[in-house]
Amino acid sequence: MSALASTVVDLANAAYPAPDVTTVAQQTEVSTGGLRTWIEDNIVFTILVVIACVILTGGLRGNLSKVFTVGGLTLVGLAYLGIATSESAANGIGNWALGLFGIDV
């Protein structure tokens, strides 16, 4: 039985040889620029609309503490997103933070 299995495996390998690894490997550079742009264009607007609805609903119900909490956290999140998506802003914040320790870059 094992001789038959070995013969079948040999015939399969002869008919369909293993692919060359160099032809399977990716030849292009991988980046996240397209994903970042898509998130900025689509997701951010949707999140802002949802947050606006939560703030308006909280304001209508008279729950001002929730309104201020959601509004404040939204501003922090948008500031973080703005810094994360802008290379010059990230460099500026990094230089400022290093300047607090007396390191000039």
N, C-alpha and C positions, 0 to 999 in steps of 0.2 A: 504494500500500500504506500509506503514512504517513497518507493522508487517512482511510482506513478505521480505522486505529489511533486517530487523533485523535477520530473520531466515537464510537468505542467508549468511550474515556476520558471524553468529554463526557457520554455517556449514563449511565455509571457514576456520575459525580459528581452528576448531576441526581437519580438514583434514591437514592443514599446520600450525602447531604452530610456533610462533615467535622463531627465532634462539637464542641460548644462547650467550650472549655477550662475554663471556670468550672464546668461541671457535672461534669467529670472530676476536678477537683482535690479533695483531701481536706479536709473541713471540721472534723475533730476534731484534738485535741492528741495528739501522739505522745509516748509515755513508755515506759520499760523496767520499770516497777513490776511488771507481771504476770510478765515473764520472770525478774526477780530473785526474786520470791516462789516461782515454780515451781522455780528452781534450789535455793533454800534448802530447799524441802519435799521434793524428790525426789533431786537429784544429791548433795547433801551426805551424806545418810544412806548412799547406795550407796558413795560414796568411803570413808566411815568403815568400812564393813563390809569392803571390799577391803583397806584398810590393816590392819585388825585381823587378817585372814587372813594377810597377808604377815608381820606381826610374830609371830603364833603359829607359822607355819611356820618362820620363821627361828629362833625360840626352840627349837623341837623338834629342829632340825638342829644346834643348838649354835653357830650363827653369830651370836654376840652383837654383833659390830660392825655387822652389817647391821640387827639389831633396834634398836640405839641410833640408828643413822643414820636409819632410816625413822621411828622414833618421834619423834626431834628435829625432823626436817623436817615431820612431820605437825603437831606443835605450832606450828611457825612458820606453816605454811599455814592452820591454823585460826585463829590470832591475826590473820593478815592478812584472812581472810574475815570475822571478827567486826568488825574495824575498818571494812572496806569496806561492810558491810551496815548499819552503825549510823551515822546522821548525827551524833549527839551524840558518839560515840567518835571519829569522824574530826575533828570540830571540836576536841575535847579534845587529841588528838595534835598537831594543827596549832598550837594555842595553846601547847602545851608546847615544840614545836620552835622556834617563834618566840621563846619566853621564853629559850631557850638563847642567843640572840643579843641579848638585852636589849630585845626588842620586846614591849610589853604590849598585848594586844588586848582 
